[in-house]
Every structure is written in C-alpha cells, then in structure tokens.
Amino acid sequence: DKQKDIFFEGYRFLERRRTSLNRLAEIISAQLDISFSTTKWNITKLRDLGFFETIGTRGNTKTTLISTTIGDTLYSTLEQQIKNKYR
C-alpha cells in the first residue's frame, strides 16, 4: 500500500535528519517512483492524522517535519510485522 510505504520511508528519513514536508515529498517520490503530488498529499494526510508534526513558522509545507509518539508506535508495529513476515 502506497501510504504505508510513504510513511515508512518518511519516518526512516526523519530519524536521521529533519526536513520540510516538500523536501521529504521530493525525496520519497524519487525513491518510490510515486508522483510528487501523491506523495505530498499522503504525507500531509499522515501529518493531519498525527503521525508527523510540523514545527516552526514558515508555513504549512516549509516548516520542519518531525515524527510524533503516535508515529513512533506505528513505525515500531510495522517494523515488527515486516520482521515476522520474513522469518
């Protein structure tokens, strides 16, 4: 599922460094070969659901994006499911 892949890649990227929503969408779009608009829409929805959060005052898509406690929990659960699937 695209949204799960986008979340997983976004979370893993944000573990290493902070970036804006637009930049993250560009990176993931290139990695997963999904259109920028689809990727950005999904990241925005994931943010609206509380899996990511923006900090700063530069506008909705230019502020720094970070993961949240809910995002941490979802990532951990998905990671465990993937590990169990390939055992």
N, C-alpha and C positions, 0 to 999 in steps of 0.2 A: 504494500500500500504506500502510495507516494507520501502521504502526510507523515506516516511513521518513519520513512526513510529521511525525510526532510528534518523531522525533529531529531532523529538520532545523529545525523551529520552536524546539525546546528549545535546540539548540545556538546558533542565531542570537540567541535571547533572552539566553542565558548569556554571549555575547560582550560584550553591553552592560552587564549587571549580574548580580550574584549574587542568588539567591533560594532558598527552600526547595523541596523536592520537591512538597509540597502546593500551594504558591502557583504553581509552574510548571505543575502539572497543571490548576489552575483557569484560568490564562491560556490555555494551549493548547487546553483543552477548549472554551472560548468562541470562540477563533479558528477552530478547525477543525470546530466543531459535532459533537464527539465526546463521549460521556458522560465525566464526571469519573472514574468508576471505571475505565473502559477506558484513559483517558489516563494515570492514575496507575499502573495495572498495567504499561503499556508503558514508562513512564519508569523504574519500579522494575526491570523486566527489563533495560532498556538499562544501568542502573547496575550491575546484577549481572553483566552481560557485560563491564563495564569501560569503557563509552563515557562515562559520567558518574561522578562520585565525590562523596561527601558528606564535608564537613569540619565539625568541631565535635562537641559532646557533648549536644545537645538531643534526641536520639532519631533514629530512622531516617528519619522523614519531615519533621522540623522543622529539621534541620541544613541548612547552606548546601550547595547543589549546584553543582559546577563541572565543566567538561569535562576530559577526560584526553588524553594523547597519542594513544591509540587513537581517541578521539572526533574529535580534530583531523584525523587521517588519513582517517577515514571521511567526515567533512564535506567535506574537500577533494576527495575522489574523487567524491562525489555531486554536488557543485557543478560539477565539470568535466564529468561525464556530462550534466547538465542543459544546460550551455552548448553542448556538442557536439550535443545533440539538436535545439536550436533554431537551428542555423547554416544 
